[in-house]
Amino acid sequence: MLFVICAGGWLGFRNGWVGYKVPEGYFPNGISGVLSGSATLFFAFIGFDTVASTAEEVKNPRRDLPLGMGLTLSLCCFLYMMVSAVVVGLVPYHAMDPDTPISSVFARYGMQWAEYVVSSGAVLALVASLIGGILPQVYV
């Protein structure tokens, strides 16, 4: 995510941000688009059950669990918002490839190596997520 923010920010400041207007208004896809995006984001923050299942491993759970969850949630929200702002600032949302939106942004600017870095990061994140999903199973 940091790579996308830094490399995309560099591209945006070097080439200029996309200045497009949405003629349909703020919600061009209506409420169904908002609900679809909300459902996708729900699964991005689903690791709370992992934290709750492994709470017995924490030395001071009354203090450390709320602090850790709050800081982690805040950091993830900030990073997701920055990635969204950078990606949509480089390519209008309606011009993105729906299958690989983030990596296709770099391909559009001729940075094939960055496309490979983002795709590799996505695969590694999937593996890390699967391992993180297996972790709490021993505590259930």
N, C-alpha and C positions, 0 to 999 in steps of 0.2 A: 504494500500500500504506500509505503514511503517512496518507493521507486516511482510509482505512478504519479504521486504528488510532485516530487522533485523534477522528474523528466518532463511531465506534462506542464508544470509551471514554467519550466525553462522554455519549452516550445511556445507556450502562450505569450510569454513576455517577449520572446524573440520574433515571432511571426504575427503577433496580435491576436486578441481574443475574438471569437466569432460574435459578430453583432447582428443577431437575427431577431425578428419580431414574430411572435406567435399570433396570427390573426384570429385564431379561435378563442383566445382568452387564456386565462391561467390554467384551466383544466380542459385541454383540448380533447381528451379521451373520456371526459365525464367522470362520474363517481366510480365507475367500474375500473378505470385506470388507477385511481387512488387506492381502491380496495385490493387490486391485484398487486400493486407495489407494496402495500402494507403486509400482505400475506407473505411476500418474498422476504421482506425485512424481518418478519417475525422469526423466521428460521435462522436468520443471521445472529440473533441474540438468544439462541436456545440453550446455551451452555450453563444456564443457572442451575439446572438439575445436577450437573456434574459437580458444581461447587457445593451444593447442598448435600450430595451423597458422600463427598469426601471431607465433610466438616470435622469429623472426629480426628483427622490428622493434623489439624491446626492447633498450635499451642494455646492461643487465647482467642477462641472463636467468637466470643461476645464483641470483641473489639476489632479483630482482624477480618472477619468475614464481611461485615457491612462496609468496612473501609475498602477492602480489596474489590468487592463487587461494585461499589460506587465509582471508584477510580477507574476500574477496567471498563465499565459501561460508558463513563464519560469519555475516556480515550477512544474507545471504539466508535462512539457517535461522532466525535470530532474527525477521526480519520475517514469514516464513511462520507461525511459531509464534504470534506476536502476533496476526496476522490471524485465525488459526484460533481462538484463545482468545476474542477479542472477538466474532467472529461466532457461535460456539457459545454464548457467554455471553449473547447477546441473544435468540437464537431456538434452541430445541432442534433438533438435527440432523434429527430425523424430521419436523419441520414446515417445513423449508426447501424452496424450489422447486429441484428437481434441475438445471434448466437454467440458472438464474441465481441461485445461492445467496447471493452476497455482495450484489448490488444489491437482491434481494428483501427482505433484512433491513431496509434503509432504507425501502423501500416499506411494509413492515409497520408501521413507526413513523410513517408519514405524511410522510416526507421525500422527496418525489418528486425534488426538485432533486439530492439526494445520489445517488439511483438513476441519474440521468442522468450525473452526474460519474463514478460507478463504471463505468457502461457505456461512456462515452467513453474512460475510461482503459484499459479492456480492449481496445477497438479500437485505440487508439494503441500499446498494448503488443504487440499482434499485428503491427502494421506494423513496429515497432522490432525485433521478433524475426525477422521475415522479412528485414529489411535485414541484421541481424546474421548470419543464416544464409547470406546471399550473400557476405559479406565474405571468408571464408576460401577461397572457391572459386578465387580467382586464385592462391592459394599451393599448390593441390593439383596 
